[in-house]
Amino acid sequence: MKTLTTTLLILVSGCSFMGGSRFTPPEVRPVEVVTIQKPAPLYHPPLPNRITPVPVQWKILTPDTMEEYIADLKEGEAPPQAWYSLTGKGYENLSTNMAEIKRYIRQVLSIIDYYRESDPAKDDQQQNSSDDAP
């Protein structure tokens, strides 16, 4: 029992018997903090693919051509088709809507060009791709 007590006393006292007074703490130097202010690079999303319109075949129906179509349809020589028509005002509205879509696209592209031009560190590849834009 005496040996166990002595052993525990030595373990608890740790390294104090081994010259703990010779321990010197490491030299402490102040931490130098350097702040670099660099703006985050601007993201330039690629422009969408160009629109490639699909050709549309227009057929104008007048009373004469409509009578011919009905006669051919009764004889079985014309395919049955659904016809759509526009009034003069409806056509004007369609034209106005298309002009508004073109205006909107031009304005969006000008905003994109403004932000691309405002980036001083723009990439050559992105510059070349914006030159291909409509």
C-alpha positions in Angstrom: 0.0 0.0 0.0 2.9 2.3 0.8 4.3 1.7 -2.7 1.0 2.5 -4.3 0.8 5.8 -2.4 4.3 6.7 -3.3 3.7 5.9 -6.9 0.5 8.0 -7.0 2.3 10.9 -5.3 5.1 10.8 -8.0 2.5 10.7 -10.8 0.4 13.5 -9.4 3.4 15.8 -8.8 4.3 15.3 -12.5 7.4 16.8 -13.9 8.1 19.1 -10.9 10.9 16.8 -9.8 12.4 16.9 -13.3 13.5 20.4 -13.5 10.3 22.2 -14.4 11.9 25.5 -13.3 14.2 25.4 -16.4 11.1 25.6 -18.7 11.0 29.0 -20.6 7.9 29.9 -22.5 8.3 30.6 -26.3 8.8 34.2 -27.4 5.5 35.9 -28.1 5.4 38.2 -31.1 2.4 40.4 -32.0 0.3 39.2 -34.8 0.5 41.4 -37.9 -2.9 41.8 -39.6 -2.8 42.9 -43.3 -6.0 43.9 -45.0 -6.2 43.9 -48.7 -9.2 45.5 -50.3 -9.9 44.0 -53.6 -13.3 44.1 -55.2 -14.9 40.8 -56.1 -14.8 40.1 -59.8 -18.0 40.8 -61.7 -19.8 37.8 -63.2 -20.6 38.2 -66.9 -23.2 35.7 -67.8 -23.1 34.5 -71.4 -25.7 36.0 -73.7 -28.5 33.6 -74.7 -28.4 31.9 -78.0 -29.7 33.9 -81.0 -33.3 33.4 -82.0 -33.6 31.4 -85.2 -37.2 31.9 -86.4 -39.0 29.1 -88.0 -40.5 30.1 -91.4 -44.2 30.7 -91.4 -46.3 30.2 -94.5 -49.0 32.9 -94.7 -52.1 32.3 -96.8 -54.6 35.1 -97.4 -58.2 34.1 -97.7 -60.5 36.3 -99.6 -64.1 35.5 -100.3 -63.1 34.1 -103.7 -60.3 31.9 -102.4 -62.5 30.8 -99.6 -65.2 29.7 -102.0 -62.6 27.7 -104.0 -61.4 26.0 -100.8 -64.9 25.1 -99.7 -65.6 23.6 -103.2 -62.3 21.6 -103.1 -63.1 20.5 -99.6 -66.5 19.2 -100.6 -64.9 17.3 -103.5 -62.3 15.8 -101.2 -59.4 17.6 -102.9 -58.5 19.9 -100.0 -57.3 18.9 -96.6 -59.5 20.0 -93.7 -57.7 22.8 -92.0 -58.4 25.2 -89.1 -58.2 28.8 -90.1 -57.3 31.7 -87.9 -57.8 35.3 -88.8 -57.0 38.7 -87.5 -58.9 41.9 -87.8 -57.0 45.0 -88.9 -56.9 46.2 -85.3 -55.8 42.8 -84.2 -52.9 42.8 -86.6 -51.9 46.3 -85.4 -51.9 45.0 -81.8 -49.8 42.0 -82.8 -47.3 44.4 -84.5 -47.2 46.7 -81.5 -46.6 43.7 -79.2 -43.7 42.5 -81.3 -42.2 46.0 -81.4 -42.5 46.2 -77.6 -40.6 42.8 -77.3 -37.8 44.1 -79.6 -37.6 47.3 -77.5 -37.4 45.3 -74.2 -34.7 43.1 -75.6 -32.6 46.1 -76.8 -32.9 47.7 -73.4 -31.9 44.6 -71.5 -28.9 44.1 -73.8 -27.8 47.8 -73.3 -28.0 47.2 -69.5 -25.8 44.1 -69.8 -23.4 46.0 -72.0 -23.2 48.8 -69.4 -22.2 46.4 -66.6 -19.7 44.6 -68.9 -18.1 47.9 -69.8 -17.9 49.0 -66.2 -15.7 46.1 -65.2 -12.1 47.2 -65.5 -10.8 43.6 -65.3 -12.9 42.1 -68.1 -11.8 38.9 -69.8 -10.8 39.0 -73.5 -12.9 35.9 -74.2 -16.0 37.5 -72.7 -15.3 40.7 -74.6 -15.2 38.7 -77.9 -18.5 37.0 -77.1 -20.2 40.3 -76.4 -19.0 41.5 -79.8 -21.0 38.6 -81.4 -24.2 39.8 -79.8 -26.9 41.2 -82.0 
